[in-house]
Amino acid sequence: MTTLTEFTIRDRRVLTLMMFVALVVGYGASQLSHTLPFARVALGLTEGGMNWVFAVTRVVSLLGLLFMVFADRRGRRLPFIVAFTLMPLANLATALAPDPVSFTAAQSLARVAVIAVAGLAIVILAEELSPRVRALGIGLYALAGAAGSGIGLILLPIADGSETSYRILFALTGIGLLAIPLLARFLKESRAYVQYERTVTFRTALKAGLGRHFWPLAAIAFLIAAFSSPATAFVMERLVDDLQWDTAPARFLLMVFSGLGTAGVLIGGRMADLVGRKRTTITAMLAGLIGGVAFYTQNTGWVLAPAIFLATMGLGMLTPALGAHRSELFPTRVRATAAGWITNVAIGGSIAGFVIGAFIVDEVGLSTTITALAGGLIVAMLLVTRLPETRGMDLLRSKASRSGATTPGTQTGQPSSRPATTTPPAIPKTAAARPPAPRQ
């Protein structure tokens, strides 16, 4: 069993910072879903109209890729801090939004920040954490995000105060601005990051052989998001409007059983480090499929409670396993960009799910819509079997094995005689790099 003593001092430092970030972003990102029944009524939108709001925010969030590309070219630290700063500012703007258009615009910016922070945080953790605790560390990061979402549920009764009280919950995200000085002082550049004189485009990397990993991962991300995004976003809507539950018991049910289900991030992280990424990912998707469909097709609390637990458990297990797997399948040089493109494909899946919902939910109902989208998870599980296992991969060795790579305070690396078996697949070498400018 992994104990806390297996985390090095460096592991603990970066994990503490990332968990604090996850707490803030988890709270802020969840407000759109948590306050959906209140915001929808206050803004005069139908369920179909709210689907369009979710779809638009996902389209705009594709811009989060720009942060990822910059992270591969100039470092992880700066774009991460900028993206994190954008999150509370966007939610403060949402709290002041007077109409659906400005509400959607503000939440679109918030979604860009969420996507960029999430993608970069996984990359930073994957590169900074020791291989034996990498997935578990990503799981702890996800657990902090779930705790932030849980705080949102605890505070949800505030939205019952008046028609516009939901705005207070968005505004509270502004407290996260206090974390910026901590990040500026203590967050260091990733030790795996290297800077090259010439960049390798992601298209070149795909042609060089990385496509065999990218396309299955992209399809998996698309299919998961097409189901999970609408299923997660409409949980409160399902309980409060479809099943006519009062807010208090609905909130209690979610707090208790989704809270218990968040143990999945630790179980999934530990399981991924012990038995592998692939087995854990497939197990997680199966749990999410069963739990999610049960929640949207059953009406009694005795079934809804374990369904929430199982679905949350599956989603929790999936985060560290798939996050570590995705990071380990790509070399440092294009790792953030690959993560960004996969994230964008996942956003495309979210958009597809919400657009399908916008067209059919008012006709066939929420339960049928979500159940139809769940079929994609079966295909996703089959695609996982096509990926190589990467448990225990040393991402720092991949840096040392490349020619032309330089890092602060080191000499230009020399090419190894043959690729290390624990490194991601190689990509074409470019001209020798010059040393990066000294960091302040």
C-alpha positions in Angstrom: 0.0 0.0 0.0 1.1 3.5 -0.8 1.6 5.7 2.3 2.2 9.5 2.6 5.8 8.8 3.3 6.2 7.7 -0.4 5.5 11.3 -1.5 8.8 13.3 -1.7 9.0 16.9 -0.5 8.6 18.1 -4.1 5.6 15.8 -4.5 4.0 17.3 -1.5 4.6 20.9 -2.4 3.2 20.7 -5.9 0.3 18.6 -4.8 -0.6 21.0 -2.0 -0.7 23.9 -4.5 -2.7 22.0 -7.0 -5.2 20.8 -4.5 -5.8 24.4 -3.3 -6.4 25.4 -7.0 -8.7 22.4 -7.5 -10.8 23.4 -4.5 -11.4 26.9 -5.9 -11.9 25.8 -9.5 -14.1 22.8 -8.4 -16.4 25.2 -6.6 -16.5 27.8 -9.3 -17.0 25.3 -12.2 -19.9 23.5 -10.5 -22.0 26.6 -9.9 -23.5 26.6 -13.4 -24.9 23.1 -12.8 -25.8 23.5 -9.1 -27.7 26.7 -9.7 -29.3 25.6 -13.0 -32.9 25.3 -11.7 -32.7 28.8 -10.1 -30.7 30.6 -12.9 -32.9 29.0 -15.6 -36.1 30.4 -14.1 -34.6 33.8 -13.3 -33.3 34.1 -16.9 -36.6 32.8 -18.4 -35.1 29.8 -20.2 -36.6 26.4 -20.9 -34.6 23.1 -20.5 -33.9 23.3 -24.2 -32.7 26.8 -23.9 -30.4 25.9 -21.0 -29.0 23.1 -23.2 -28.0 25.8 -25.7 -26.3 27.8 -22.9 -24.2 24.8 -22.1 -23.5 24.1 -25.7 -22.3 27.7 -26.3 -20.0 27.7 -23.3 -18.5 24.5 -24.5 -17.8 26.0 -28.0 -16.1 29.0 -26.6 -14.1 26.8 -24.2 -12.2 25.4 -27.2 -10.0 28.5 -26.8 -8.5 26.8 -23.8 -6.2 25.0 -26.3 -4.3 28.2 -26.7 -3.1 27.9 -23.1 -1.9 24.4 -23.8 0.0 25.3 -26.9 1.7 28.1 -25.1 2.6 25.8 -22.3 4.6 23.5 -24.7 6.4 26.4 -26.2 7.2 28.7 -23.2 6.5 26.6 -20.1 3.6 25.4 -17.9 3.8 28.0 -15.1 2.7 31.3 -16.6 -0.4 30.0 -18.7 -1.5 28.1 -15.6 -1.5 31.1 -13.4 -3.2 33.3 -16.0 -5.9 30.7 -16.6 -6.5 30.3 -12.9 -6.9 34.1 -12.5 -9.5 34.1 -15.2 -11.8 31.7 -13.4 -12.9 33.8 -10.4 -13.1 37.0 -12.5 -15.5 35.3 -14.9 -17.7 34.0 -12.1 -17.8 37.5 -10.6 -18.9 38.8 -14.1 -21.6 36.0 -14.1 -22.9 37.3 -10.7 -23.6 40.7 -12.3 -24.9 39.4 -15.7 -28.4 40.9 -16.3 -29.6 38.7 -19.2 -29.1 35.3 -20.8 -26.6 36.7 -23.4 -24.2 38.2 -20.8 -24.7 35.2 -18.5 -23.6 32.9 -21.3 -20.7 35.1 -22.3 -19.3 35.2 -18.7 -19.7 31.5 -18.2 -18.0 30.9 -21.5 -14.9 32.7 -20.2 -15.2 30.7 -17.0 -15.3 27.5 -19.0 -12.2 28.5 -20.9 -10.4 28.9 -17.6 -11.7 25.6 -16.2 -10.5 23.7 -19.3 -7.1 25.3 -19.3 -6.5 24.9 -15.6 -7.7 21.3 -15.6 -5.5 20.3 -18.6 -2.4 22.1 -17.3 -2.8 20.8 -13.8 -2.8 17.2 -14.9 0.3 17.9 -17.1 2.1 19.6 -14.2 1.2 16.8 -11.8 2.2 14.1 -14.2 5.6 15.7 -14.8 6.3 16.7 -11.2 5.1 13.6 -9.2 7.1 10.5 -8.7 6.0 7.6 -11.0 4.9 5.3 -8.1 2.4 7.9 -6.8 1.5 9.7 -10.1 -2.1 8.5 -10.5 -2.8 8.7 -6.8 -1.6 12.3 -6.7 -3.9 13.1 -9.7 -6.6 11.4 -7.7 -6.0 13.6 -4.7 -6.1 16.6 -7.0 -9.5 15.4 -8.3 -10.7 14.8 -4.7 -10.0 18.5 -3.9 -12.0 19.5 -6.9 -14.9 17.3 -5.7 -14.6 18.9 -2.3 -14.9 22.3 -3.9 -18.1 21.2 -5.7 -19.3 19.8 -2.4 -18.9 23.2 -0.8 -21.1 24.5 -3.5 -23.8 22.1 -2.6 -23.5 23.0 1.1 -24.0 26.6 0.2 -26.8 26.0 -2.3 -29.6 27.0 0.2 -28.5 30.6 -0.4 -30.0 30.3 -3.8 -33.4 29.8 -2.2 -33.4 33.2 -0.7 -34.8 35.1 -3.7 -35.0 34.8 -7.5 -31.6 36.3 -7.9 -29.8 34.9 -4.8 -28.0 32.4 -7.0 -25.8 35.2 -8.0 -24.2 35.2 -4.6 -22.9 31.7 -5.2 -21.1 32.8 -8.3 -19.7 35.8 -6.6 -18.1 33.8 -3.8 -15.7 32.3 -6.4 -13.9 35.7 -6.2 -12.3 34.5 -2.9 -10.1 32.4 -5.1 -8.2 35.5 -6.1 -6.4 35.2 -2.8 -4.6 32.2 -4.1 -2.8 34.1 -6.9 0.1 35.4 -4.7 0.7 31.8 -3.4 1.0 30.5 -6.9 3.2 33.3 -8.0 5.6 32.6 -5.2 5.6 28.9 -4.8 4.7 27.3 -8.1 7.9 26.5 -10.0 8.3 25.6 -13.6 7.9 21.9 -14.3 11.2 20.0 -14.0 10.3 17.9 -17.1 9.8 21.0 -19.3 12.4 21.8 -21.9 12.6 24.6 -24.4 13.7 24.1 -28.0 14.8 26.7 -30.6 12.4 25.1 -33.1 9.0 23.7 -32.2 7.5 20.5 -33.5 3.9 21.0 -34.6 1.4 18.6 -33.3 0.5 17.6 -36.9 4.1 16.5 -37.4 4.0 14.5 -34.2 0.9 12.7 -35.3 2.4 11.8 -38.6 5.5 10.5 -36.8 3.4 7.9 -35.0 1.7 9.5 -32.1 -1.6 9.3 -34.0 -1.9 5.7 -33.0 -2.4 6.9 -29.4 -4.1 10.2 -30.0 -7.1 9.1 -32.1 -8.3 6.3 -29.8 -7.9 8.7 -26.8 -9.7 11.4 -28.6 -12.6 9.1 -29.5 -12.7 7.9 -25.9 -12.8 11.5 -24.6 -15.6 12.4 -27.0 -17.8 9.5 -26.1 -17.3 10.0 -22.4 -18.1 13.7 -22.5 -21.1 13.3 -24.8 -22.7 11.3 -22.0 -21.2 12.6 -18.8 -21.5 16.4 -19.4 -25.4 16.4 -19.9 -25.7 13.7 -17.2 -23.8 15.7 -14.7 -25.3 19.1 -15.6 -28.9 18.1 -15.2 -28.7 16.2 -11.9 -30.4 18.9 -9.9 -32.9 19.5 -12.7 -33.7 15.8 -12.6 -34.4 15.8 -8.9 -36.1 19.2 -8.5 -38.1 19.7 -11.7 -38.6 16.2 -13.1 -39.2 14.3 -9.8 -40.5 17.3 -7.9 -38.2 16.9 -4.9 -37.7 19.9 -2.6 -34.2 21.5 -2.8 -33.3 20.4 0.7 -33.7 16.6 0.3 -32.2 16.8 -3.2 -29.2 18.5 -1.9 -28.9 16.1 1.0 -29.0 13.1 -1.4 -26.3 14.5 -3.6 -24.1 15.6 -0.7 -24.2 12.2 1.1 -24.0 9.8 -1.8 -21.9 11.8 -4.2 -19.6 12.6 -1.3 -19.2 8.9 -0.6 -18.6 8.3 -4.3 -15.7 10.7 -4.4 -13.7 8.0 -2.7 -13.4 6.7 -6.3 -10.6 9.2 -7.0 -8.4 7.6 -4.3 -9.5 4.1 -5.3 -8.9 4.8 -9.0 -5.6 6.5 -8.4 -4.3 3.6 -6.2 -5.7 1.0 -8.5 -4.2 2.6 -11.6 -0.7 2.7 -9.9 -1.1 -1.0 -8.8 -2.8 -2.9 -11.6 -2.6 -0.5 -14.5 -4.4 2.4 -16.3 -6.4 0.3 -18.7 -8.1 -2.0 -16.3 -9.0 0.9 -14.0 -10.4 3.0 -16.8 -12.6 0.2 -18.1 -13.9 -0.5 -14.6 -14.6 3.2 -14.0 -16.6 3.6 -17.2 -18.6 0.5 -16.5 -19.5 1.9 -13.0 -20.4 5.3 -14.5 -22.6 3.7 -17.2 -24.6 1.6 -14.8 -25.0 4.4 -12.1 -25.8 7.1 -14.6 -28.5 5.2 -16.5 -30.0 4.1 -13.2 -30.2 7.6 -11.9 -32.1 8.9 -15.0 -34.4 5.9 -15.4 -35.4 5.1 -11.8 -37.7 7.3 -9.6 -37.3 6.0 -6.0 -34.8 7.3 -3.5 -33.7 3.7 -2.7 -32.4 3.3 -6.2 -31.3 6.9 -6.8 -29.0 6.9 -3.8 -26.8 3.9 -4.9 -27.0 5.1 -8.5 -25.5 8.5 -7.5 -22.8 6.7 -5.5 -21.9 4.3 -8.3 -21.9 7.0 -11.0 -19.7 9.3 -8.8 -17.4 6.5 -8.0 -16.9 5.7 -11.6 -16.3 9.3 -12.6 -13.8 9.6 -9.7 -11.9 6.5 -10.7 -11.7 7.6 -14.3 -10.0 10.9 -13.6 -6.6 9.8 -12.2 -6.4 6.7 -14.4 -7.2 8.4 -17.7 -5.4 11.6 -16.8 -2.2 9.7 -16.0 -2.5 7.5 -19.1 -3.1 10.4 -21.4 0.0 12.3 -20.0 2.3 9.2 -20.2 1.4 8.4 -23.9 2.9 11.6 -25.2 6.5 13.1 -24.9 7.1 16.3 -23.0 7.6 18.3 -26.2 3.9 18.0 -27.2 2.3 16.7 -24.0 0.3 19.8 -23.1 -0.7 20.3 -26.7 -1.9 16.7 -27.0 -3.8 17.1 -23.8 -5.3 20.3 -25.1 -6.5 18.7 -28.4 -7.9 15.7 -26.5 -9.7 18.1 -24.2 -11.1 20.0 -27.2 -12.4 16.8 -28.7 -14.0 16.1 -25.3 -15.6 19.5 -25.5 -16.8 18.6 -28.9 -18.4 15.5 -27.2 -20.0 17.8 -24.6 -21.3 20.1 -27.3 -22.7 17.1 -29.2 -24.4 15.8 -26.1 -26.0 19.2 -25.3 -27.0 19.9 -28.9 -28.7 16.5 -29.1 -30.4 17.3 -25.8 -31.5 20.7 -27.1 -33.3 19.1 -30.0 -34.9 16.1 -28.3 -35.2 16.6 -24.6 -38.4 18.7 -24.8 -39.9 15.9 -26.9 -38.7 12.6 -25.4 -37.8 13.7 -21.9 -34.6 13.9 -19.9 -34.4 10.2 -19.0 -34.6 9.0 -22.6 -32.1 11.6 -23.8 -29.4 10.6 -21.2 -29.9 6.9 -21.7 -29.4 7.2 -25.5 -26.2 9.1 -24.9 -24.9 6.4 -22.5 -24.4 3.9 -25.4 -21.2 5.6 -26.4 -19.5 4.4 -23.2 -19.6 0.8 -24.5 -17.7 1.8 -27.6 -15.2 3.8 -25.4 -14.5 0.8 -23.3 -13.6 -1.2 -26.4 -11.2 1.6 -27.6 -9.4 1.5 -24.2 -8.2 -2.0 -25.0 -6.3 -0.7 -28.0 -4.0 1.5 -25.9 -0.7 0.3 -24.5 -0.3 0.1 -20.7 2.0 2.9 -19.2 2.0 2.2 -15.5 5.3 3.2 -13.9 6.6 5.3 -16.8 9.4 7.7 -16.0 8.6 11.0 -17.7 11.9 12.7 -16.7 14.0 10.1 -18.5 12.3 11.1 -21.7 13.7 14.6 -21.3 17.3 13.4 -20.8 17.1 11.1 -23.8 16.3 13.8 -26.4 19.0 15.6 -28.3 18.8 19.4 -28.5 16.9 19.8 -25.3 18.1 22.2 -22.6 16.9 23.1 -19.2 18.0 25.8 -16.8 21.4 25.0 -15.3 22.1 21.9 -17.5 24.0 21.2 -20.6 22.5 20.2 -23.9 21.4 16.6 -23.7 23.0 13.9 -25.8 20.9 11.4 -27.7 20.8 7.9 -26.2 21.8 4.9 -28.2 18.3 3.5 -28.1 15.0 4.8 -26.7 14.3 3.9 -23.0 11.4 1.5 -22.6 9.8 3.7 -20.0 9.6 6.8 -22.1 6.8 8.0 -24.4 7.1 7.3 -28.1 9.7 9.5 -29.8 9.0 12.3 -32.3 11.3 13.7 -35.0 14.2 15.7 -33.7 14.6 19.3 -34.7 17.7 21.4 -34.9 19.7 21.8 -31.7 18.1 24.2 -29.3 19.5 27.2 -27.6 19.3 27.5 -23.9 16.1 29.2 -22.7 16.3 32.7 -21.3 16.9 32.8 -17.5 13.6 32.8 -15.6 13.0 35.5 -13.1 
